[in-house]
């Protein structure tokens, strides 16, 4: 899904309203920095459950999103690895 960015995190001792606010900043920053149009965020909260957020359609990056993206994601290294769910087929099997 080339137009999606996924943000996964964990939080401890952060009030739920503050966590949701921070998650929105993370999402906007990720979408801006990685130049994606959609974002799904999942954050584990104090071993009590998860906060899940989905970006709204048509969100445009603001200068705040661009700055947050540089600050939060600028030093991360990214790699791509192909995933194989089934082992390769052997040709010597009858």
Backbone as a chain_set.jsonl record, in Angstrom:
{"seq": "XXXXXXXXXXXXXXXXXXXXXXXXXXXXXXXXXXXXXXXXXXXXXXXXXXXXXXXXXXXXXXXXXXXXXXXXXXXXXXXXXXXXXXXXXXXXXX", "coords": {"N": [[0.847, -1.166, 0.0], [1.315, 1.666, -1.148], [0.661, 4.364, -0.579], [0.365, 4.694, 2.113], [1.393, 5.306, 5.517], [2.551, 3.851, 8.476], [2.27, 4.159, 11.938], [3.537, 3.016, 14.892], [3.47, 2.658, 18.352], [4.234, 3.03, 21.898], [3.034, 4.03, 25.085], [3.407, 5.392, 28.351], [2.048, 6.369, 31.417], [0.762, 8.7, 30.453], [-1.79, 10.985, 30.08], [-4.912, 10.186, 28.561], [-6.129, 12.091, 26.76], [-3.964, 13.793, 26.197], [-2.247, 11.948, 25.038], [-3.675, 11.297, 22.705], [-3.574, 13.767, 21.399], [-0.805, 14.007, 20.972], [-0.477, 11.821, 19.317], [-1.778, 12.661, 17.013], [-0.014, 14.652, 16.166], [2.238, 13.06, 15.634], [1.204, 11.524, 13.514], [0.615, 13.484, 11.507], [3.213, 14.478, 11.133], [4.554, 12.148, 10.231], [3.157, 11.589, 7.839], [3.769, 13.88, 6.369], [6.63, 13.865, 6.325], [7.283, 11.4, 5.087], [5.917, 11.67, 2.782], [3.261, 10.698, 2.298], [-0.234, 9.945, 1.827], [-2.051, 8.842, 3.539], [-2.562, 7.608, 6.872], [-2.118, 5.285, 9.505], [-2.27, 4.87, 12.908], [-1.203, 3.137, 15.784], [-1.164, 2.898, 19.177], [0.039, 1.555, 22.113], [-1.273, 1.741, 25.365], [-0.284, 2.144, 28.543], [-0.392, -0.623, 29.138], [-3.082, -1.091, 29.134], [-4.691, -1.089, 26.978], [-5.27, -0.04, 23.565], [-4.755, 2.846, 21.577], [-6.146, 3.812, 18.603], [-5.792, 5.356, 15.514], [-6.887, 6.904, 12.524], [-6.04, 8.628, 9.612], [-7.716, 11.514, 8.225], [-9.382, 11.722, 5.047], [-7.82, 13.555, 2.415], [-6.163, 15.264, 3.898], [-3.942, 17.936, 4.188], [-0.481, 18.711, 4.423], [0.727, 20.852, 6.993], [2.837, 23.654, 7.952], [3.583, 23.059, 10.523], [3.301, 20.271, 10.562], [5.337, 19.557, 8.779], [7.637, 20.437, 10.167], [7.425, 18.839, 12.5], [7.692, 16.322, 11.35], [10.362, 16.379, 10.386], [11.71, 16.674, 12.825], [10.885, 14.409, 14.32], [11.249, 12.159, 12.664], [13.457, 12.498, 11.066], [16.037, 11.537, 11.72], [15.862, 8.813, 11.515], [16.603, 5.635, 10.094], [15.641, 3.954, 7.147], [14.662, 0.867, 5.763], [13.893, -1.446, 3.165], [12.423, -4.566, 2.875], [11.748, -7.493, 1.15], [8.883, -9.497, 1.771], [8.224, -12.876, 2.38], [5.74, -15.142, 2.455], [5.287, -17.746, 1.961], [7.333, -20.642, 1.514], [9.866, -20.751, -1.085], [9.054, -22.439, -4.132], [10.123, -25.719, -4.743], [11.859, -27.107, -7.454], [12.64, -29.69, -7.889], [10.818, -31.458, -6.901], [8.5, -34.025, -7.371]], "CA": [[0.0, 0.0, 0.0], [2.344, 2.704, -1.253], [0.273, 5.699, -0.119], [0.148, 4.618, 3.564], [2.483, 5.23, 6.494], [2.04, 3.253, 9.711], [2.978, 4.599, 13.136], [3.281, 2.1, 15.993], [4.186, 3.156, 19.519], [3.781, 2.677, 23.246], [3.075, 5.172, 25.994], [3.192, 5.064, 29.759], [1.771, 7.501, 32.31], [0.343, 9.878, 29.698], [-3.243, 11.107, 30.077], [-5.449, 9.791, 27.267], [-6.327, 13.25, 25.879], [-2.636, 14.227, 25.771], [-1.74, 10.922, 24.129], [-4.338, 11.462, 21.41], [-3.018, 14.973, 20.79], [0.545, 13.669, 20.502], [-0.619, 10.889, 18.197], [-2.122, 13.465, 15.831], [1.237, 15.286, 15.734], [3.027, 11.994, 15.017], [0.603, 11.163, 12.228], [0.863, 14.563, 10.545], [4.648, 14.498, 10.85], [4.896, 10.981, 9.423], [2.608, 11.759, 6.494], [4.536, 14.928, 5.707], [8.027, 13.473, 6.108], [7.377, 10.287, 4.136], [5.135, 12.065, 1.609], [2.155, 9.755, 2.147], [-1.526, 10.611, 1.928], [-2.88, 8.165, 4.53], [-1.788, 7.155, 8.026], [-2.753, 4.51, 10.557], [-1.438, 4.864, 14.114], [-1.615, 2.261, 16.87], [-0.319, 3.183, 20.337], [-0.306, 0.822, 23.331], [-1.376, 2.713, 26.45], [-0.178, 1.658, 29.926], [-0.842, -2.021, 29.201], [-4.525, -1.068, 29.381], [-5.4, -1.107, 25.709], [-4.639, 0.627, 22.437], [-5.393, 3.968, 20.901], [-6.01, 3.611, 17.163], [-6.219, 6.562, 14.794], [-6.812, 6.85, 11.065], [-6.057, 9.991, 9.072], [-8.869, 11.913, 7.429], [-9.071, 11.876, 3.626], [-7.539, 14.893, 1.904], [-5.382, 16.1, 4.818], [-2.778, 18.584, 3.561], [0.512, 19.021, 5.463], [0.945, 22.237, 7.397], [4.235, 23.887, 8.315], [3.775, 22.322, 11.771], [3.513, 18.866, 10.207], [6.672, 19.435, 8.168], [8.617, 20.559, 11.25], [7.321, 17.646, 13.345], [8.257, 15.207, 10.587], [11.827, 16.481, 10.413], [12.181, 16.477, 14.206], [10.584, 13.074, 14.832], [11.61, 11.069, 11.773], [14.607, 12.859, 10.256], [17.246, 10.764, 12.033], [15.61, 7.376, 11.405], [16.993, 4.966, 8.851], [14.564, 3.14, 6.597], [15.051, -0.18, 4.82], [12.784, -2.224, 2.603], [12.745, -5.979, 2.789], [10.606, -8.246, 0.622], [8.361, -10.508, 2.679], [7.8, -14.126, 1.738], [4.873, -15.854, 3.383], [5.394, -19.162, 1.629], [8.692, -20.947, 1.054], [9.948, -20.862, -2.546], [8.747, -23.767, -4.645], [11.279, -26.507, -5.212], [11.622, -27.643, -8.798], [13.011, -31.095, -7.952], [9.77, -32.269, -6.295], [7.616, -34.6, -8.405]], "C": [[0.898, 1.237, 0.0], [1.947, 4.09, -0.748], [0.015, 5.758, 1.385], [1.455, 4.687, 4.328], [1.838, 4.731, 7.79], [2.906, 3.708, 10.874], [2.557, 3.667, 14.272], [4.093, 2.586, 17.181], [3.615, 2.623, 20.819], [3.944, 3.894, 24.132], [2.796, 4.694, 27.413], [3.013, 6.361, 30.543], [1.484, 8.799, 31.559], [-1.18, 9.874, 29.67], [-3.766, 10.848, 28.664], [-5.615, 10.963, 26.304], [-4.991, 13.763, 25.346], [-2.034, 13.231, 24.785], [-2.373, 11.056, 22.748], [-3.813, 12.69, 20.674], [-1.632, 14.694, 20.212], [0.491, 12.721, 19.31], [-0.953, 11.639, 16.913], [-0.883, 14.167, 15.276], [2.123, 14.255, 15.041], [2.506, 11.642, 13.631], [0.86, 12.229, 11.164], [2.323, 14.643, 10.157], [5.067, 13.348, 9.96], [4.399, 11.135, 7.989], [3.403, 12.792, 5.71], [5.937, 14.44, 5.342], [8.161, 12.387, 5.043], [6.543, 10.497, 2.887], [4.055, 11.037, 1.276], [0.847, 10.495, 2.354], [-2.432, 10.004, 2.991], [-1.997, 7.648, 5.659], [-2.68, 6.361, 8.974], [-1.79, 4.488, 11.731], [-2.057, 3.94, 15.151], [-0.641, 2.488, 18.017], [-0.836, 2.384, 21.524], [-0.262, 1.806, 24.493], [-1.376, 2.008, 27.801], [-0.638, 0.208, 30.104], [-2.344, -2.135, 29.454], [-5.333, -1.146, 28.092], [-4.614, -0.345, 24.657], [-5.459, 1.831, 22.021], [-5.111, 3.776, 19.419], [-6.548, 4.848, 16.469], [-5.977, 6.377, 13.302], [-6.915, 8.278, 10.543], [-7.337, 10.244, 8.269], [-8.469, 12.024, 5.962], [-8.792, 13.334, 3.276], [-6.767, 15.804, 2.832], [-4.164, 16.646, 4.079], [-1.78, 18.938, 4.661], [0.619, 20.521, 5.727], [2.432, 22.421, 7.694], [4.56, 23.18, 9.632], [4.015, 20.849, 11.532], [4.918, 18.655, 9.646], [7.747, 19.49, 9.238], [8.612, 19.332, 12.148], [7.927, 16.441, 12.635], [9.771, 15.208, 10.605], [12.37, 16.146, 11.791], [12.017, 15.022, 14.657], [11.131, 11.939, 13.978], [12.891, 11.31, 10.983], [15.852, 12.035, 10.502], [17.049, 9.255, 11.917], [16.088, 6.84, 10.068], [15.872, 4.034, 8.428], [15.163, 2.102, 5.661], [13.786, -0.855, 4.312], [13.251, -3.658, 2.433], [11.543, -6.71, 2.218], [10.19, -9.322, 1.622], [7.899, -11.716, 1.882], [6.988, -14.909, 2.758], [4.887, -17.355, 3.141], [6.819, -19.445, 1.189], [8.717, -21.049, -0.471], [9.674, -22.292, -2.974], [10.022, -24.45, -5.119], [10.933, -27.131, -6.536], [11.92, -29.14, -8.885], [11.963, -32.003, -7.31], [8.835, -32.745, -7.394], [6.177, -34.38, -8.118]], "O": [[1.198, 1.784, 1.061], [2.824, 4.92, -0.51], [-0.498, 6.76, 1.883], [2.488, 4.202, 3.868], [0.731, 5.135, 8.148], [4.133, 3.649, 10.803], [1.37, 3.543, 14.577], [5.276, 2.894, 17.038], [2.643, 1.868, 20.832], [4.869, 4.688, 23.959], [2.058, 3.735, 27.639], [3.748, 7.328, 30.342], [1.913, 9.873, 31.981], [-1.794, 8.88, 29.283], [-3.135, 11.244, 27.684], [-5.27, 10.834, 25.129], [-4.891, 14.127, 24.174], [-1.387, 13.623, 23.814], [-1.684, 10.94, 21.734], [-3.63, 12.654, 19.458], [-1.328, 15.101, 19.091], [1.316, 12.809, 18.401], [-0.46, 11.286, 15.842], [-0.716, 14.268, 14.06], [2.694, 14.534, 13.987], [3.281, 11.484, 12.688], [1.274, 11.91, 10.049], [2.647, 14.852, 8.988], [5.851, 13.54, 9.03], [5.127, 10.848, 7.038], [3.679, 12.603, 4.525], [6.378, 14.582, 4.201], [9.052, 12.45, 4.196], [6.463, 9.616, 2.031], [3.944, 10.57, 0.143], [0.82, 11.552, 2.984], [-3.471, 10.578, 3.317], [-0.838, 7.295, 5.443], [-3.835, 6.715, 9.213], [-0.623, 4.128, 11.573], [-3.268, 3.953, 15.374], [0.564, 2.297, 17.858], [-2.0, 2.509, 21.904], [0.665, 2.608, 24.601], [-2.351, 1.351, 28.163], [-1.218, -0.132, 31.136], [-2.819, -3.164, 29.936], [-6.558, -1.259, 28.141], [-3.435, -0.045, 24.842], [-6.687, 1.833, 22.103], [-3.959, 3.597, 19.023], [-7.631, 5.331, 16.797], [-4.99, 5.773, 12.883], [-7.773, 9.046, 10.98], [-7.946, 9.327, 7.718], [-7.33, 12.383, 5.662], [-9.454, 14.238, 3.785], [-6.71, 17.01, 2.592], [-3.442, 15.896, 3.422], [-2.181, 19.415, 5.723], [0.601, 21.338, 4.806], [3.195, 21.454, 7.689], [5.694, 22.747, 9.834], [4.835, 20.233, 12.213], [5.6, 17.692, 9.998], [8.674, 18.68, 9.225], [9.674, 18.833, 12.521], [8.605, 15.628, 13.264], [10.397, 14.169, 10.812], [13.362, 15.429, 11.921], [12.906, 14.468, 15.302], [11.447, 10.87, 14.5], [13.363, 10.405, 10.295], [16.653, 11.847, 9.587], [17.976, 8.492, 12.192], [15.987, 7.512, 9.042], [15.232, 3.399, 9.267], [16.054, 2.406, 4.868], [12.744, -0.828, 4.966], [14.335, -3.92, 1.912], [10.434, -6.572, 2.733], [11.034, -9.972, 2.24], [7.261, -11.582, 0.837], [7.504, -15.291, 3.808], [4.535, -18.137, 4.024], [7.456, -18.598, 0.564], [7.707, -21.393, -1.085], [10.02, -23.241, -2.269], [10.869, -23.858, -5.789], [9.824, -27.633, -6.72], [11.505, -29.797, -9.84], [12.194, -33.206, -7.186], [8.424, -31.961, -8.25], [5.32, -34.805, -8.893]]}, "num_chains": 1, "name": "protein.A"}
